[in-house]
Amino acid sequence: MTATGTYTPRPGAAPLPRMIAAQAVLETKMLLRNGEQLLLTVVIPTLLLVLFSSVDIVDTGAGEAVDFLTPGILALAVVSTAFTGQAIATGFERRYGVLKRLAASPLPRWGLMAAKTLSVLVTEILQVILLTAIAFALGWDPHGNPAAVLLLLILGTAAFSGLGLLMAGTLKAEATLAAANLVFLLLLVGGGVIVPLDRFPPGAQDVLGLLPVSALSDGLRDVLQHGAGMPWGDLGILAVWAVVGLAAAGRFFRWE
């Protein structure tokens, strides 16, 4: 029996799952407290959904505009969080030496990447809930298999997360900031999010159809708007981008 006031120290790292969970909570809090990130991940997709569903600006074909736009906006939400937001945040963490210090902590590097991925998934869940509620208020009538939607979102997140980490781990922070925002705008215009791909020239359609955002938005649209089964072609494109992006990020990512 120890005397009063005597303590037995137990130095050592916390269990790995607890460390990953704590880091994921911290990453999510930092993201949600960042005004620029909220603008990118919440405000812009919401405004685009409401504006283009309410005002006849773009010819979305037969049917209600919200039925065409909602799958594309869900795809854009994945891009904004998994790619653009994560690339910018990670790029500046790398510049300021945050990643270098975290890499020296008991949390392994793959654990830090896992925590960032969990943070992205939590943010996307909040985005999907918000955008779905707004879409229903605008008269959205979805169809299809929820399992196909979930698989598309998971593969899309993996693809854009890998590409975002690759950019953040190889370019300077300022270059990442500019490039990530530029890519976001280009994908918004040319990725089938708001403007249907069949509005582009035939040659451009073939190229744009291979982009991950096109595969994600088209796959979600086939399921949610047209009630299609499992979109294997779009899933295959996303799987290839996910493997290539994550493998390249793991190979070329620089922590300093």
Secondary structure as the mmCIF struct_conf table of DSSP 4:
data_model
#
loop_
_struct_conf.conf_type_id
_struct_conf.id
_struct_conf.beg_label_comp_id
_struct_conf.beg_label_asym_id
_struct_conf.beg_label_seq_id
_struct_conf.end_label_comp_id
_struct_conf.end_label_asym_id
_struct_conf.end_label_seq_id
HELX_LH_PP_P HELX_LH_PP_P1 THR A 2 ALA A 3
TURN_TY1_P TURN_TY1_P1 THR A 4 GLY A 5
BEND BEND1 GLY A 12 GLY A 12
HELX_LH_PP_P HELX_LH_PP_P2 ALA A 13 PRO A 15
HELX_RH_AL_P HELX_RH_AL_P1 LEU A 16 ARG A 33
HELX_RH_AL_P HELX_RH_AL_P2 GLY A 35 LEU A 38
HELX_RH_PI_P HELX_RH_PI_P1 LEU A 39 VAL A 43
HELX_RH_AL_P HELX_RH_AL_P3 ILE A 44 SER A 54
BEND BEND2 VAL A 55 VAL A 55
BEND BEND3 VAL A 58 VAL A 58
BEND BEND4 ALA A 62 GLY A 63
HELX_RH_AL_P HELX_RH_AL_P4 ALA A 65 VAL A 78
HELX_RH_PI_P HELX_RH_PI_P2 VAL A 79 GLY A 85
HELX_RH_AL_P HELX_RH_AL_P5 GLN A 86 ARG A 95
TURN_TY1_P TURN_TY1_P2 TYR A 96 GLY A 97
HELX_RH_AL_P HELX_RH_AL_P6 VAL A 98 ALA A 103
TURN_TY1_P TURN_TY1_P3 ALA A 104 ALA A 104
BEND BEND5 SER A 105 LEU A 107
HELX_RH_AL_P HELX_RH_AL_P7 ARG A 109 ALA A 137
TURN_TY1_P TURN_TY1_P4 LEU A 138 GLY A 139
BEND BEND6 GLY A 144 GLY A 144
HELX_RH_AL_P HELX_RH_AL_P8 PRO A 146 THR A 170
BEND BEND7 LEU A 171 LEU A 171
HELX_RH_AL_P HELX_RH_AL_P9 ALA A 173 GLY A 190
BEND BEND8 GLY A 191 VAL A 195
HELX_RH_3T_P HELX_RH_3T_P1 LEU A 197 ARG A 199
BEND BEND9 PHE A 200 PHE A 200
HELX_RH_AL_P HELX_RH_AL_P10 PRO A 202 LEU A 208
TURN_TY1_P TURN_TY1_P5 GLY A 209 LEU A 210
BEND BEND10 LEU A 211 LEU A 211
HELX_RH_AL_P HELX_RH_AL_P11 PRO A 212 LEU A 224
TURN_TY1_P TURN_TY1_P6 GLN A 225 HIS A 226
HELX_RH_AL_P HELX_RH_AL_P12 TRP A 232 PHE A 252
#
